[in-house]
């Protein structure tokens, strides 16, 4: 989308004959522009390599004319001082084209389902489905808003995704846009102790070698939060101090690309390792898959160090959003991969047994092993009984709640019509 606006601007102001790309190319827009200038649009009018599309009016012929007319200079490796020094060496080129305008850009409308706007809890058996559930939530319930950089996005607040982890790491979900090699490269950077020249930090640096001021010694020192956390977990499985902080006190003021992952916390319950990850700003379509896979792998590595198997990973996204430029891709992903209903999933909370006796509906809630009665209740109104269960036990799985509704309807019919009740 940014490239589309740039090309429209070049046509509107044909006095511009030179473009200089400099600074940190964090979003790789400069790289995409250079590739476009080198290769042009493909035969089906898509961007080379990425496959994205410009505005319909900006076809291959229009782009090729600009490629010949405007010279692009790749100065990303130069410092700002060098750019200022060398800018005068760029040859002057006079204007030869007349200004040309394009039709107004059609801004897509985003239909939003009514919702609470905050605190959405999602559960998934694997990370790919967790991502698809989150994409579905943001696209359907998100509020459309602008950003300080002039973009538009749709956003939900405080989305919580819990992914049940298998004992071993499996293959990458087919719904992701990247392969194993690309993820391995990302994870290597994620855990690296030294950031590249074009970034301000790495998660690995802040987890394992973050500088802090020791007031007792009155000097800067390095701290390895990861090793300290592992040591705490090894010494006490009951510790509540298995937390690592990645966001510095002044990062939001001084860094354009401040850390999005704020906290990493590990807890042990029933001799299994749980991970909780707090993310302040979460680009759900592009960043969430990489971040989730990286943090899950980190959790597996910690579990091996302390000899405790993994259980689940929970991602709390304060701002879970998808940018307008990714809306069409997000809908395409959902149409292709987001298949419902899911296969049967046993509820770890337990099992319900229902019966009718002299016009009274009775419910027993027993442990998953069916060796203990955890709760029992009765009512002459099955609907009231089911509503009470759902309200009092919001932790039940969605499939279990649907099942309770079905049984409630069967209990009511049995009472009203005098037919035998048989639990399904």
TAJOGI-V432693 format. One record per pair of residues at least 24 apart in sequence whose C-alpha atoms are under 7 Angstrom apart, sorted by sequence separation. I is the first residue (numbers start at 1). J is the second residue. If there is no record, write none. Layout:
i=I j=J
i=I j=J
This chain:
i=40 j=64
i=242 j=266
i=275 j=299
i=242 j=267
i=383 j=408
i=115 j=141
i=382 j=408
i=113 j=140
i=114 j=141
i=240 j=267
i=112 j=140
i=113 j=141
i=111 j=140
i=112 j=141
i=382 j=411
i=3 j=33
i=37 j=67
i=112 j=142
i=238 j=268
i=273 j=303
i=382 j=412
i=112 j=143
i=130 j=161
i=237 j=268
i=130 j=163
i=273 j=308
i=282 j=317
i=127 j=163
i=272 j=308
i=273 j=309
i=274 j=310
i=281 j=317
i=284 j=320
i=126 j=163
i=207 j=244
i=271 j=308
i=272 j=309
i=273 j=310
i=274 j=311
i=275 j=312
i=276 j=313
i=277 j=314
i=278 j=315
i=279 j=316
i=280 j=317
i=281 j=318
i=282 j=319
i=283 j=320
i=284 j=321
i=285 j=322
i=118 j=156
i=119 j=157
i=120 j=158
i=121 j=159
i=122 j=160
i=123 j=161
i=124 j=162
i=125 j=163
i=126 j=164
i=272 j=310
i=273 j=311
i=274 j=312
i=275 j=313
i=276 j=314
i=277 j=315
i=278 j=316
i=279 j=317
i=280 j=318
i=281 j=319
i=282 j=320
i=283 j=321
i=284 j=322
i=117 j=156
i=118 j=157
i=119 j=158
i=120 j=159
i=121 j=160
i=122 j=161
i=123 j=162
i=124 j=163
i=125 j=164
i=126 j=165
i=207 j=246
i=272 j=311
i=274 j=313
i=275 j=314
i=276 j=315
i=277 j=316
i=278 j=317
i=279 j=318
i=280 j=319
i=281 j=320
i=282 j=321
i=283 j=322
i=117 j=157
i=118 j=158
i=119 j=159
i=120 j=160
i=121 j=161
i=122 j=162
i=123 j=163
i=124 j=164
i=206 j=246
i=128 j=173
i=128 j=175
i=349 j=396
i=347 j=396
i=4 j=54
i=347 j=397
i=4 j=55
i=17 j=69
i=18 j=70
i=19 j=71
i=20 j=72
i=21 j=73
i=22 j=74
i=24 j=76
i=1 j=54
i=17 j=70
i=18 j=71
i=19 j=72
i=20 j=73
i=21 j=74
i=22 j=75
i=23 j=76
i=347 j=400
i=17 j=71
i=18 j=72
i=19 j=73
i=20 j=74
i=21 j=75
i=22 j=76
i=20 j=75
i=21 j=76
i=359 j=415
i=354 j=423
i=230 j=302
i=234 j=306
i=17 j=93
i=230 j=306
i=15 j=94
i=15 j=95
i=14 j=95
i=14 j=97
i=14 j=98
i=14 j=99
i=13 j=99
i=12 j=99
i=11 j=99
i=12 j=100
i=11 j=100
i=12 j=101
i=11 j=101
i=183 j=290
i=187 j=294
i=167 j=310
i=165 j=310
i=165 j=311
i=164 j=311
i=165 j=312
i=164 j=312
i=135 j=284
i=163 j=312
i=164 j=313
i=135 j=285
i=162 j=312
i=163 j=313
i=162 j=313
i=163 j=314
i=162 j=314
i=161 j=314
i=162 j=315
i=160 j=314
i=161 j=315
i=160 j=315
i=161 j=316
i=160 j=316
i=159 j=316
i=160 j=317
i=131 j=289
i=158 j=316
i=159 j=317
i=158 j=317
i=159 j=318
i=158 j=318
i=157 j=318
i=158 j=319
i=159 j=320
i=157 j=319
i=175 j=337
i=156 j=319
i=157 j=320
i=155 j=319
i=156 j=320
i=155 j=320
i=156 j=321
i=155 j=321
i=154 j=321
i=155 j=322
i=153 j=321
i=154 j=322
i=153 j=322
i=154 j=323
i=153 j=323
i=152 j=323
i=153 j=324
i=26 j=198
i=152 j=324
i=24 j=198
i=138 j=320
i=138 j=321
i=135 j=330
i=136 j=334
i=132 j=334
i=132 j=338
i=1 j=325
